[in-house]
Every structure is written in C-alpha cells, then in structure tokens.
C-alpha cells in the first residue's frame, strides 16, 4: 500500500527535516522549503534503520524480505521466520503475530544488546502473549 495506503488510513505523512520548537511542537521543512508545524502531547520517534542483508549461504536464491519489503507487503504471510532478535526483529515479530502470522524469531538471544533481564522478559512476553517462537542460534 505504501504512503498512499497510510494516508487513506487517516495518517498524515510529512517528509523533510524535523526539529522541535517546544516539547509539544515539531516543525518539518519539506523539499520545497515549506514549513509545517504539528503539535502533540506525546511524540513517538521511530527513525528506523537501513536494511542489512547478512551473508548467509543460499539466501540470494531464497525469496526473502528486508524490513522495508515487509512494511509494504500487501497481506501478511501465514508463517514468517525473522532472522535477528534485536529491537526491529522483535517489533516485526509482534506486528506480524498480531496480524495472524505464525512467527519464529531467530537470534543469539532476544535484545542481545539490551541486557539479559530485558531480553528474557521480552522473550517471555512474545512467547506467552504473542505466540512467537524463539530459537537461539
């Protein structure tokens, strides 16, 4: 669906350079120099990252998705294996599980850079409430 589908869902997309004018006001300067101000009590900052395709033998011959591909999928798959159990992998696992997909999450641990307690707590939540299967590699 992409940006048009998001707009049709009533979500406003602003493309440009953002800066906070105050704790409740954000300014976005678009390509043409147009400045748009938006206000909210809370802001959710999701800056994302660049997809990284690991060098896994046979992956180039497999129909895989990057996180960007997953966000533009026209419908959720019946099952999905997510390689990488960091923040983005966990977000995708929860999102697709909520859409009815059977999700398996693979990584050395859940949230490996965030500390053992946080990772174990999230792993328990994903497995017990989101029906996500975790496999340690």
Secondary structure, DSSP 8 states (H G I E B T S, - for coil): -HHHHHHHTT-----SEEEEEETTEEEEE-TTS-EEEEE-S---------------TTGGGS----HHHHHT-SS--SEEEEE--SHHHHHHHHHHHHTT-EEEEEESSTTTTS-HHHHHHHHHHHHHHS-EEEEE-
